[in-house]
Amino acid sequence: MEKRSHARKKVEGEVEGNMILADHLHIVDLSMNGIRFQCARRVDMNGIYRIKIERNSISLAMKGQVVRSTLCIEKRGDACVPVYEVAMTFRNLSQETKKSLEKFISQIGNG
């Protein structure tokens, strides 16, 4: 049984993401409540970060709180690379940002 108030939408195609200390984020999925992404740098549990996501002509900057951060090791060729999978819940979104986020979500994937 799904406990989320908003369904997650799996991201397909290129969606750019960044935040302070992490230039490139690999966005895994997104909902009206939060985002899940992978990055190369550790982020603090319960930390509040500003995250920016972009696709085509839409660019959104939002604040979110980290609710989960898990270290995974990813094999790339002969090397093992640390990758953090991070779940973040959005905080204090304005009505305008919510509308833009809803439009953004409608344009990604088919998850």
ABEGO torsion letter per residue (X at the ends): XBABABBBBBBBEBBBBBBBGBABBBBABBBAABBBBBBABBBBBGBBBBBBBBBEABBBBBBBBBABBBBBBBBBEABBBBBBBBBBBBBGBBAAAAAAAAAAAAABEAX
